[in-house]
């Protein structure tokens, strides 16, 4: 498996949110939603390439991490 360096993540923190552009590697497992959109969030795995939205490039905002979701499960 190829190791992804942190410098290639192309992260931008804005008002406490993590935002990643289409085509960048996902920095963390979690639910991601297109910034400035009310569309349903989707789960993206760490290391995956961030997808397009509505046929074009988008900025994706982290809504919830996989850890938070796992912590909320009452198993």
Beta strands, then each sheet from edge to edge (+ up, - down):
strand 1: 11-14
strand 2: 17-21
strand 3: 30-34
strand 4: 42-44
strand 5: 59-65
sheet 1: 1+ 2- 5+ 3- 4+
end
